[in-house]
Every structure is written in structure tokens, then in C-alpha cells.
Amino acid sequence: MPTISKKITGEIVIPVETLSELQKDVKNVFTLKEKIEIATEERLSGVLDVILGGAICLGTSDVHIEPKKEETKIRVRVDGLLQDVLSIEADIYKKLVSRIKLLARLKLNVSDRPQDGRFSVVVPENIDTDPEKTYMVEIRTSTLPTEYGETVVLRILNPKSLISLGALGLRKDLAALFTKEIQKPNGMIIITGPTGSGKTTTLYAFLKKIQRPEIKIITIEDPIEYHLKGISQTQVNTKAVYSFGSNLPPGATQKVYGFANGLRAIMRQDPDVILVGEIRDLETANIALQAALTGHLVFSTLHTNDAAGTIARLQALGEKAINIAPAINMSIAQRLVRRVCGCAKKEKISTSDLEKIKKALSGLPKKVQHIKIDAEIQLVKPVGCKNCNSTGYKGRAGIYEALSVDENMEQFILTSPSISSLKNEAIKNGMVTMYQDGILKVLEGVTTIEEIERVVGKQ
């Protein structure tokens, strides 16, 4: 039976009986609190086991340990929103932070500046049938000095959260578009959205869809979040410095291995498909665009508000429209909205909501199917129960907008239009906006108008 390693290995092996109990009992934040309270009366390693094991069972994305004047709060992010779990005493907090730092290989004697690290939790594939077969859940660790001590954030990267393209919950027309675009031999597909909007999940779904023995896929990420079999993955290492040797030529400087240098190296590896974790600067943008123009299919991410903003962002980095227009196949913007819990009830649509839906879906392309919109529609309303922590929501779904670049759109991009002009042109060409996609999910009973407006804003 697995036991906790006594060595500092950067791994936690949660005992099978502990994890089995957590999977059975931890259904919400309240039950997680109860388990942590019991664990605080026992040894320290047991506390961290329960915090991480319970968080993994709940499907949380982050654990926050936040010291205050008289206590330390533990909070978890569930379905995109932070929820308080409990407060712990100062001595437990200090020992907990030390334990986490040891695992993440952070400096114990440094508390006055931020540190980043990572460690792993070893989890059985199936506790009941095959507890010996395990997989790794990566825990990215970040510490930040604050007034009353170091705040610790643990980002949970569970490979079980990776899903196939068919499980993304796409509309039929959008699924068909994505499938068509990712099967092209060259060009660039960019996904935009803020941190935590599901960009990585979508990118990896694309890779899983196109992966086959006859094509070579290489990724460059910062850092590698999930490990995929059959794909060459490389990680940006800002600490590694590559120089020209001891005799540097006049004017030469040392080179840091970042996205741009890593991408240059990847291009010499004869790839068919390249994933660039993020385009952050002109150099990376230029190499990625050139790769897309010279027979490679390139996936990447960018921070913009919507699909149309991709072009303007690349131009703001210094890239020219003449390089952008022919290289990009598609720009996708996405967000995550909470799904209503099973405790939700249906109610007849209100007059105001009916008007919102009619206004939002006016001019929707005929290819997009939806139910008939009239005063008899029933919409789901959140209620709240123990399983959803009384929020009325449980789980999340993606909402998308996709700007496809055909010949006409390519010519339009070459005129360097404003974001609003480009968005209007894309809508004329049949693009469904994120807000419209969200409203369609409201009609399907997946979420609510209030949730769509919380994430995308009122239209």
C-alpha cells in the first residue's frame, strides 16, 4: 500500500485509504472543511494530503493559503469562483508553508520575495479496481510576500481535466468548422481569452484530434502543463543561458532560451504541427507567422478580449498586416461559464429575458439551429443545494466565437481595419459572437442569462 515518502522527492503519494475516503465524502466545500479540521489534529503531512486530495476530488483549479492578522484563510477556486473553506492557526500555517516549499524546491530562508516552483501528487487511476496504476497531478506553486506572511497559491493541473474535441460542448456548425480548420496542413490558429478561460484545454483537444503516427507535433510551453503521449513537448527555461562560448564576437550578447529561441530550435526538428504556448513579443510572433506560411500548422494563444482583437494585437506587437492576413486560418475567443446544478428548476421566461434573447439572436446565421423563441419558453433558474455549495451552479461550459479567415477576410485584414470594423465584417460573414453562443446555451438549459452577462457583459 502506498505511503508518504519520507524523502523530499517533489512528490506526494496520498495513501489509498485517505484518497478513497475523500472521494467518497468530499462532495462540496463544507465536507472538505470537515476533513481538513480533522486532519489538523493529526500530523502535518496528513493536512496537506487532505487539502490537495480533497481539492482534486472537488475538481478545483486553485488552492489559496492567505495569512491575515489573526488567522490564515484557506480558499479554493471552484468553477472559476473563489470560496472560503476554513481558517487555520498560525503554527499550522507556518509548518504547511515549509512543507510546500520543500516539495516545490523553493528556498525556505527566502520569504521577502516571490518564488515559483512545482511538485506532483501521485493519484491512483482507479482506487477500487487498480490502486497500483497511478498518474501524476502537477501542482504549480507560487509564493508572494504580504503584510502578515507569504500567500501561497497552488494551481492544480489534473490531466483528467483534458477532454476530447467532441466533449467541448460545441454547436454542430462550430464543431464542423474547428474540425475543418485543424485538419489543414498549414496556417495558424490562435485562441484568445484571459487566464483560466480554458485555452489550454481547447488547444490540447485540437492536438488529440489530429495526433497520428505520420505527423510530428512539437510544443513549446511555459511551463508544460499537461503531458501528452506521442507528442514532443519542450519547456521555456528562462534560467538557462546559451552563449556563443568563451570568445564572444564583438557586440555579441548571451542568449536566453525563451519562446523565440525555442521556436527557432523547433523549426530545425522537421515538425508538421507546432504549439506555441503564448505569443508575447514581436520576435515570437514573426517566427510563428513565418512557420505558418512555410508549410506548418501552428497553434498558439494571445491575450485579447475577442477574436477580432487578435489582428490588432499582433499589429500592436509590430507585425505587418501583409504577414498576418495570409498566415492566420482562424482566431477563436472563449470564456467559461458555470453550468446550472441538477437542483435548478424551470420557469416561464420573463418579458425582459425574452426581449434580450430576441435582440441577441436577431441576424443569427441560418446554419445555427435553436429552439423556437416565444413567450412559452422555459428557462432554468439556479436554486442551490449541498452538492453545488448552495450556489446553484456546478461544472463549467465553454462559450466561443470564431473568426475564420477566407479570401475576402484576408483582403479586408490587409486594409488594417479597426477592431470594431473587423468584428462587424466577421459577423456579416456569419460569425456567432460569444454572447450569442452563450444565449444559445441558455436556451439549451446549460446556464443562465445572469451567468452569461457576468462573464461576457451585457450587450
Protein Blocks (a to p, Z undefined) as FASTA:
>chain_A
ZZddfbdehpacddfklmmmmmmmmmbfklmmmmmmmmmmmcfklmmmmmmmmmmmnopa
bdcddddfkbccddddeehiacdfbdcdfklmmmmmmmmmmmnopafklckbccdddddd
dddfblmlmmmbccdddddddddddfkbccdddddddfklpccfklnopafklmmmmmmm
mmpfbdcdddeddehilmmmmmmmmmmmmgcfkbccdddddddfbdcehiacddddfkbc
cdebjbdcehiacddddfklmmmmmmmnopabdcdfbacbfklmmmmmmmmmnopacddd
dddfblklmmmmmmmnopafklmmmmpmbdcdddddddddfkbccddddfklmmmmmmmm
goiafklgcddddfkbccdddfbdfkloonopacjddddddddddfklmmmmmnopafkl
mmmmmmmnopacfklmmmmmmmnomacfklmmmmnopZZ
